[in-house]
Amino acid sequence: MTQPEQTVSEGALHGRVALITGGASGIGLAVAQHFVRAGAAVVLLDRAATVTEVASAFGARHSGVVLDVTSIPDVQTAVAAAAERYGRIDILVNNAGVALLSSALDVTPEEWDASLDVNLRSAFFMAQTVGRFMVTQGYGRIVNVASQASVVALERHAAYCASKAGLVGLTRVLALEWAQYGVTVNAISPTVVETELGKRAWAGEIGEAMKLNIPVGRFGRPEEIASAIAFLCGEDAGLITGENLMIDGGYTIR
């Protein structure tokens, strides 16, 4: 497989093919919108049935697949289909995730397993499956969506913190192993982001109290996260790999 030619006038990601998990809403949707504007073809993977409608709204060049990211056979089938249709896979954004919050004394085995399965295990096997194509073609960009919880402790986040810290560790190993093949692997770690889910979860007094701990005094916007991801997936970030980019308004510098 050869790398597509790129011109500024056609968009920074012109000719690129991007897979985005959790692409039907929230950060994943914002990333998809940003990528489409930049000229990429997007394949949205999500358990929500609406993912096909979301993708079709972008145009016939794009596609949506309903799947459970924890199902390795489903992931392998979807990735193989994308590679066959587009002839290459250039970008993977591992965005799908869950936040099942309980105090450490109350976390159930089911909550623990679900957190690790979605946030960490599925990200690895998605990266492994896509990575095989990227290594063969000699080019790739992978961005794993972690969290500020990957580097600091948060109450009621035992399973979540463990899964996101593991995701950052995984990012570094993949970056080390795949750099020689032209594949970069990075993580981003946002603070609270104003998705529809984020707005509901952090409404009222709990949200205002959280903002007091963020030096810039506000939560993130989905478009800001998408812009950072797009940078890491572009040509100007070719020397950046194995990093965990904090997008937290200064939350973790205290």
Secondary structure, 3 states (H helix, E strand, C coil): CCCCCCCHHHCCCCCCEEEEECCCCHHHHHHHHHHHHCCCEEEEEECCCCHHHHHHHHCCCCEEEECCCCCHHHHHHHHHHHHHHHCCCCEEEECCCCCCCECCCCCCHHHHHHHHHHHHHHHHHHHHHHHHHHHHHCCEEEEEECCHHHCCCCCCEHHHHHHHHHHHHHHHHHHHHHHHHCEEEEEEEECCECCHHHHHHCCCHHHHHHHCCCCCCCCECHHHHHHHHHHHCCHHHCCCCCCEEEECCCHHHC
